[in-house]
Amino acid sequence: MLGAKSIIANLVSRHPARFPFRTPAMSRRSGGAAVAAAEIQPPCKESRVLIAHSWTGDDSCASTESCLLHLKNPKTGEKACYMMTADIVQEIHWFKEQFSSWFLGNHVLEDGSLYIGTPVDPLFLLLPILDDARMKKGDDAGKFRSLEEILYVEGYPGYQHLSLLLADMLDVICEVRDIGKCKYYRLDDSKVLSWLCCKVKLTMKGLNALENYENMLEEVKEIQAVGLVGDYLKDSRWLDMLCSHLGVDLQPQKLQGSQENELLNPKPNIGKKEEKSSSGKSKAQKKGSTTGIRKVTQFFALQR
């Protein structure tokens, strides 16, 4: 969660797509981060624990509500859960250990699972939607669409919640035309490429702040950054354009990853195992062989 201002630890009660975060005064601050003391009530059966990015560092938005939205994953196109609070969109990750529970105040929450919200640029979520909306064919640049048309995605009403947030952001990756009081948008490939290059630079800046990446070559960091940005791109065309523009080749990284995977998860060598087993068995047979050897008790038998 790079660049996070603060973290909120809260009890979450599942409700149809909405639940409020109510945070009293910040209980602890360190290095620009703050942890909010949540109002802990006796947990119900549907209570969950969530760690999420805070929308503000003060108490002015203590009653701000957060919306849980079902949107398409920008990489896979499958349904995924996101949370919107003020002007921040977060993707929700779920972690669960086999044996775990939570102690919340004087209560025990049997379900030890953890939900983590990490901020994501909403333009990543809308990029495949915008690409489909322009209906580009061949050399034709495609059509201009209104924001209402773009955000109407069948089966996903959650996109409508992003309208106010996206109104001032779409010009970063779109051509904009004003007709009367209405604005119309069309995805622009050159703007998308410039935006992706900025994302790579920001990602590299974040990697430089990590201790494990201090001594890594800049070329390798760039490959890592492009790979991370590529995890949010559904159409390989965008990733190919980005790699071509930056002169980055992701193939060595994939090869290295596969080799590391083989080292971490080696395949069992059945032949050697059987050979070792058979040789051990023969040694045991040789050790246990008593052919031609007289028992010690025969030397001390009583004469009759």
C-alpha positions in Angstrom: 0.0 0.0 0.0 2.4 2.6 -1.2 1.8 6.2 -0.2 -0.9 5.3 2.3 -1.7 8.2 4.6 -3.2 6.0 7.4 -4.7 2.7 8.2 -8.1 2.0 9.8 -8.8 -1.1 11.7 -12.5 -1.7 11.9 -15.3 -4.2 12.4 -17.2 -4.6 9.2 -20.8 -5.9 9.2 -22.0 -7.1 5.8 -24.9 -5.1 4.5 -26.3 -4.9 0.9 -23.4 -3.1 -0.8 -23.0 -0.4 2.0 -21.6 -0.1 5.5 -20.4 3.0 7.5 -17.0 3.4 9.0 -17.3 5.4 12.1 -14.0 6.4 13.6 -13.5 8.5 16.8 -10.3 10.4 17.4 -7.1 8.9 16.1 -5.5 6.9 18.9 -1.9 6.7 17.6 0.2 8.6 15.1 3.7 7.7 13.8 5.6 8.8 10.7 2.5 10.4 9.1 0.4 7.3 9.6 -2.5 6.9 12.0 -4.5 4.0 13.4 -8.1 4.7 14.2 -9.7 3.3 17.3 -12.8 1.6 16.1 -16.0 1.5 18.0 -16.1 -2.2 18.9 -19.5 -3.6 19.4 -20.4 -7.2 20.2 -19.7 -9.0 16.9 -22.6 -10.5 15.0 -22.4 -13.6 12.9 -21.6 -11.6 9.7 -18.9 -9.4 11.3 -15.5 -9.1 9.5 -12.2 -7.4 10.1 -11.0 -4.9 7.5 -7.8 -2.9 7.2 -8.2 -0.1 4.7 -6.7 3.1 3.5 -8.1 6.2 5.3 -9.8 9.0 3.3 -8.6 11.8 5.6 -6.4 12.4 8.6 -8.9 14.4 10.7 -12.3 13.8 12.1 -14.3 15.9 9.7 -15.4 12.8 7.8 -16.1 10.6 10.7 -19.6 9.8 9.4 -18.5 9.3 5.8 -19.9 6.1 4.3 -18.0 3.6 2.2 -19.6 1.7 -0.6 -18.8 -1.8 -1.5 -19.0 -2.2 -5.3 -18.9 -5.1 -7.6 -16.8 -4.2 -10.7 -14.9 -6.1 -13.3 -11.3 -7.0 -12.5 -9.3 -5.0 -15.1 -7.0 -8.0 -15.8 -9.4 -11.0 -15.9 -12.8 -9.3 -16.5 -14.3 -11.4 -13.7 -16.4 -9.9 -10.9 -14.4 -8.5 -8.0 -15.1 -6.5 -4.9 -14.0 -2.8 -4.5 -14.6 -0.2 -1.9 -15.2 3.5 -2.6 -14.7 6.1 0.2 -14.8 9.8 -0.8 -12.3 10.1 -3.7 -10.5 6.8 -3.1 -11.2 3.5 -4.7 -9.7 0.4 -3.1 -9.5 -3.2 -4.2 -10.4 -5.7 -1.5 -8.2 -8.7 -0.8 -9.1 -11.6 1.4 -6.8 -13.6 3.6 -7.6 -16.6 5.8 -5.4 -18.9 7.8 -6.6 -22.4 8.7 -6.8 -21.8 12.5 -7.4 -18.2 13.4 -9.8 -15.9 15.3 -9.9 -12.3 16.4 -10.0 -10.8 19.9 -12.0 -7.6 19.6 -12.3 -5.8 22.9 -14.0 -8.3 25.3 -15.3 -10.3 22.4 -14.0 -13.2 20.3 -14.7 -13.3 16.6 -14.6 -16.9 15.4 -13.9 -16.1 11.8 -10.2 -15.1 11.7 -10.3 -14.0 8.1 -8.9 -10.6 7.1 -10.0 -8.1 4.5 -7.4 -5.6 3.2 -8.2 -2.6 1.0 -5.4 -1.2 -1.2 -5.9 2.0 -3.3 -6.1 1.6 -7.0 -6.3 4.1 -9.8 -9.9 4.0 -11.1 -8.6 4.6 -14.7 -7.3 1.0 -14.6 -10.8 -0.2 -13.9 -12.3 1.8 -16.7 -9.6 1.3 -19.4 -11.2 -1.9 -20.8 -14.7 -0.3 -20.5 -13.5 2.7 -22.5 -11.8 0.5 -25.1 -15.1 -1.4 -25.7 -17.2 1.8 -25.7 -15.4 3.5 -28.5 -16.1 0.6 -30.9 -12.9 1.0 -32.8 -12.5 -0.9 -36.1 -9.4 -0.9 -38.1 -8.0 2.6 -38.7 -11.2 4.2 -37.5 -10.5 6.0 -34.2 -14.0 5.1 -32.9 -16.9 6.9 -31.4 -17.3 9.6 -28.7 -19.5 8.6 -25.8 -21.1 10.4 -22.9 -20.0 9.4 -19.4 -23.5 7.9 -18.7 -23.2 5.7 -21.8 -19.7 4.6 -20.8 -20.6 3.7 -17.2 -23.6 1.7 -18.2 -22.3 -1.8 -17.9 -24.9 -4.5 -17.9 -24.9 -6.4 -14.6 -22.5 -4.0 -12.9 -24.4 -1.0 -11.5 -21.4 -0.2 -9.3 -19.8 1.8 -12.2 -22.4 4.5 -11.7 -20.9 5.4 -8.4 -17.6 6.4 -10.1 -19.2 9.1 -12.3 -18.3 12.1 -10.0 -14.8 10.8 -9.5 -14.1 10.1 -13.1 -15.5 13.3 -14.6 -12.2 15.2 -13.9 -9.9 12.3 -14.7 -11.0 11.0 -18.1 -9.1 13.7 -20.0 -5.9 12.0 -18.9 -6.5 9.1 -21.3 -9.3 10.3 -23.5 -10.1 12.9 -26.1 -12.8 15.2 -24.8 -15.4 17.2 -26.9 -17.7 19.7 -25.4 -21.1 19.9 -27.2 -23.4 22.3 -25.4 -23.3 21.5 -21.7 -22.4 17.9 -22.3 -19.0 16.3 -22.6 -18.1 13.3 -24.8 -15.1 11.0 -24.4 -13.1 8.7 -26.6 -10.1 6.7 -25.6 -6.8 8.0 -27.0 -4.0 5.5 -27.5 -1.2 8.0 -27.3 -2.6 9.4 -24.0 -3.0 5.9 -22.6 0.7 5.1 -23.4 1.9 8.4 -21.7 -0.2 7.6 -18.7 1.2 4.0 -18.5 4.7 5.4 -18.7 4.0 7.7 -15.7 2.6 4.7 -13.8 5.9 2.8 -14.5 7.9 5.7 -13.2 5.7 6.0 -10.0 6.0 2.3 -9.4 9.8 2.4 -9.8 9.9 5.3 -7.3 7.9 3.1 -4.9 10.3 0.2 -5.4 13.3 2.4 -4.7 11.8 3.1 -1.3 11.9 -0.6 -0.5 14.9 -2.1 1.3 15.1 -5.2 -0.9 15.4 -3.1 -4.1 18.2 -0.8 -3.0 21.0 -2.6 -4.8 19.0 -3.8 -7.8 19.9 -2.5 -11.2 17.6 0.2 -12.7 17.0 -2.0 -15.8 15.7 -4.8 -13.6 13.6 -2.4 -11.5 12.0 -1.1 -14.7 11.2 -4.7 -15.8 9.6 -5.3 -12.4 7.6 -2.1 -12.6 6.3 -2.8 -16.1 5.3 -6.3 -14.9 3.4 -4.8 -11.9 1.6 -2.3 -14.1 0.8 -5.1 -16.6 -1.0 -7.0 -13.9 -3.8 -4.4 -14.3 -4.0 -4.6 -18.1 -6.4 -7.0 -19.8 -5.5 -6.4 -23.4 -1.9 -7.5 -24.1 -1.8 -4.8 -26.8 -1.3 -2.1 -24.1 1.5 -4.1 -22.5 3.2 -4.7 -25.8 3.0 -0.9 -26.6 4.5 -0.1 -23.2 7.3 -2.6 -23.6 8.1 -1.4 -27.1 8.1 2.3 -26.1 10.4 1.6 -23.0 12.5 -1.0 -24.8 11.7 -3.6 -22.1 11.6 -7.3 -22.7 9.6 -9.3 -20.2 10.6 -12.7 -21.5 13.9 -13.0 -19.4 11.8 -12.2 -16.3 9.3 -15.0 -17.1 12.2 -17.4 -17.7 13.8 -16.5 -14.5 10.5 -16.8 -12.6 10.0 -20.3 -14.1 13.5 -21.4 -13.0 12.9 -20.1 -9.5 9.7 -22.0 -9.4 11.5 -25.2 -10.3 14.0 -24.6 -7.5 11.3 -23.9 -5.0 9.1 -26.7 -6.1 11.3 -29.5 -7.5 9.8 -32.5 -9.1 10.4 -35.8 -7.2 13.1 -38.0 -8.9 11.3 -41.4 -8.8 14.2 -43.3 -10.4 16.7 -42.3 -7.7 14.2 -43.0 -5.0 13.6 -46.5 -6.2 17.3 -47.1 -6.6 18.1 -45.9 -3.1 15.2 -48.0 -1.7 16.4 -51.2 -3.5 20.0 -50.7 -2.5 19.0 -50.1 1.1 16.9 -53.3 1.0 19.8 -55.4 -0.3 22.1 -54.0 2.4 19.5 -55.0 5.0 19.3 -58.5 3.5 23.1 -58.9 3.6 23.2 -57.7 7.2 20.5 -60.0 8.3 21.8 -63.2 6.5 22.7 -66.0 9.1 23.6 -68.9 6.7 26.3 -71.1 8.0 26.5 -69.4 11.4 26.0 -71.5 14.6 24.0 -70.1 17.5 25.9 -69.2 20.7 23.6 -71.4 22.8 24.8 -74.5 21.0 28.3 -74.1 22.6 26.7 -74.2 26.1 24.2 -77.1 25.7 23.9 -79.6 28.6 25.3 -83.1 27.9 22.8 -85.9 28.5 
